[in-house]
Amino acid sequence: MPDALKVGRTFAFLLVDRFPMFSLAAAIDTMRTANRMSEQPFYSWVIVSANGAAVTASNGLQINVQYALADLPPSDIFFICAGLTTEFEDKPKVIATLRSLGRRGASLGGLNIGSYILAEAGQLEGHRCTIHWENRAGFQERFPQIDCTGNVFEIDRKRYTCAGGTTSIDLMLEIIKQDFSPALANEVANQFHHERIRSQTDRQRIGPERDLTGKSEKLRKIVELMADNLEQPKSAVRLAKAVGLSVRQVERLFLRHLNMTPGRYYMSLRLERARELLRQTHSPILDVALATGFTSHSYFAQSYRAQFGRSPSDERRTTY
């Protein structure tokens, strides 16, 4: 039986050059499926670009849009969808529009790295947000005053952000759950073989081990503590104490599940963060070293080369 008829909602999606097609399609198709499963056209959407021209996605496909910013119709949430770059033509016009919408109390959202542009427009001050894990380090350096959680999605009052990819589905499922019911959200998830609807508290990728599902909960907790404390690494004793284990028990846990010592794993997390900062920011290399817990420039360079086969300065000169 369909849910009782309700007043519908319209979402606008602003596309910028090299936006991620998957993130957009996942968001829109989740709403389309909710309409089908509820047997009513509750959700509608419009596609927008800064000047009304077609936009090229990161996969090279061109997407025609329905509106330019100057002709933007009313919407319930205005999302900005960005992926490979935060620099694009007509960016000042986009920033001005976001600020204007924010002043009027509009609900704003970001898919993938859209959060970065929202932050540049001053629309995430005092709000929790998230962003794709690959860009989180650079975001935190650029906007240290903003609480960027690293969760799969965040809804904080009138701000909706997600890390892109399949997390666009989770964000939309949460919106569907709030608009209708958990039952409808589950029906929609089943249509996509989306086995588990992730919640706002689910974290994105944690370290180089992409999936700790099914592994020790205490291991997951230690890895989260490590990931949250890279600038001032916690000692082995403090990590063990936090989960009620001895240092030796923690060592056995890491060796059994990850085939490396806790110290080696912690070092890999710090070096991965350093690589992200070198690629995403213009911070001096010494600042990158300090931000990832290294007090010696030479030890940082030595450790970095051992991990990645190149020096930090070579990494900085490489274009991605």
Secondary structure, 3 states (H helix, E strand, C coil): CCCCCCCCEEEEEEECCCECHHHHHHHHHHHHHHHHHHCCCCEEEEEEECCCCCEEECCCCEECCCEEHHHCCCCCEEEEEECCCCCCCCHHHHHHHHHHHHHCCCCEEEEECHHHHHHHCCCCCCCEECCCHHHHHHHHHHCCCCEECCECEEEECCEEEECCCCHHHHHHHHHHHHHCCHHHHHHHHHHCCCCCCCCCCCECCCCCCCCCCCCCHHHHHHHHHHHHCCCCCCCHHHHHHHCCCCHHHHHHHHHHHHCCCHHHHHHHHHHHHHHHHHHHCCCCHHHHHHHCCCCCHHHHHHHHHHHHCCCHHHHHHCCC
